[in-house]
Amino acid sequence: MDDFTFDNGRPGSTGDEWDCTPPQDRPHLLIALFPDGDTRRAIEKHREDWLWPAGRRFPPGAHLHLTLHSLPDLSADDT
Protein backbone atom coordinates (compact mmCIF):
# COMPACT_ATOMS: atom_id res chain seq x y z
CA MET A 1 0.00 0.00 0.00
CA ASP A 2 1.54 3.30 -1.03
CA ASP A 3 -1.20 5.71 0.07
CA PHE A 4 1.27 7.65 2.21
CA THR A 5 4.07 8.32 -0.26
CA PHE A 6 4.81 11.73 -1.76
CA ASP A 7 3.23 10.67 -5.05
CA ASN A 8 -0.18 10.04 -3.49
CA GLY A 9 -0.52 12.97 -1.08
CA ARG A 10 -1.30 13.07 2.61
CA PRO A 11 -3.56 10.57 4.33
CA GLY A 12 -7.14 11.74 4.73
CA SER A 13 -7.28 11.13 8.47
CA THR A 14 -4.91 11.94 11.30
CA GLY A 15 -7.02 10.25 13.96
CA ASP A 16 -6.08 7.84 16.72
CA GLU A 17 -4.29 5.48 14.37
CA TRP A 18 -1.44 8.04 14.23
CA ASP A 19 -1.11 8.44 18.00
CA CYS A 20 1.85 6.79 19.65
CA THR A 21 2.42 6.21 23.31
CA PRO A 22 5.76 7.46 24.61
CA PRO A 23 7.96 4.75 26.07
CA GLN A 24 7.63 4.05 29.77
CA ASP A 25 10.40 5.15 32.10
CA ARG A 26 10.50 1.72 33.74
CA PRO A 27 13.06 -0.72 32.38
CA HIS A 28 11.71 -3.70 30.51
CA LEU A 29 13.18 -6.66 28.70
CA LEU A 30 12.80 -7.08 24.95
CA ILE A 31 13.94 -9.88 22.72
CA ALA A 32 14.73 -7.98 19.56
CA LEU A 33 16.72 -7.91 16.34
CA PHE A 34 18.87 -4.84 15.71
CA PRO A 35 19.80 -3.96 12.11
CA ASP A 36 23.43 -3.54 11.09
CA GLY A 37 24.66 -0.06 10.17
CA ASP A 38 23.91 -0.31 6.43
CA THR A 39 20.38 -1.61 7.05
CA ARG A 40 19.72 1.06 9.70
CA ARG A 41 20.80 3.83 7.31
CA ALA A 42 18.57 2.36 4.56
CA ILE A 43 15.59 2.36 6.95
CA GLU A 44 16.27 5.97 7.97
CA LYS A 45 16.59 7.02 4.30
CA HIS A 46 13.37 5.18 3.38
CA ARG A 47 11.32 6.85 6.12
CA GLU A 48 12.50 10.29 4.90
CA ASP A 49 10.62 9.60 1.64
CA TRP A 50 7.25 9.26 3.40
CA LEU A 51 4.81 11.92 4.58
CA TRP A 52 4.18 11.69 8.31
CA PRO A 53 1.59 13.46 10.47
CA ALA A 54 2.63 16.48 12.50
CA GLY A 55 4.11 15.57 15.85
CA ARG A 56 5.35 12.16 14.75
CA ARG A 57 8.24 10.69 16.71
CA PHE A 58 11.07 8.53 15.47
CA PRO A 59 13.47 6.69 17.74
CA PRO A 60 17.16 7.53 17.37
CA GLY A 61 18.76 5.34 14.70
CA ALA A 62 20.76 3.40 17.28
CA HIS A 63 17.47 2.33 18.92
CA LEU A 64 15.83 0.93 15.77
CA HIS A 65 14.88 -2.69 16.30
CA LEU A 66 12.28 -5.32 15.53
CA THR A 67 10.72 -6.56 18.77
CA LEU A 68 10.18 -10.31 18.73
CA HIS A 69 8.89 -10.53 22.29
CA SER A 70 8.39 -8.15 25.21
CA LEU A 71 8.59 -9.62 28.69
CA PRO A 72 6.31 -8.10 31.35
CA ASP A 73 7.75 -5.86 34.03
CA LEU A 74 8.10 -7.49 37.42
CA SER A 75 7.98 -5.64 40.69
CA ALA A 76 9.84 -6.79 43.81
CA ASP A 77 6.54 -8.29 45.02
CA ASP A 78 6.35 -10.52 41.93
CA THR A 79 9.69 -12.24 42.50
ABEGO torsion letter per residue (X at the ends): XAAABAAAEBBABABAAABBBBBBABBBBBBBBBBBAAAAAAAAAAAAABBBBBGBBBBBAAABBBBABBBBBBBAAAX
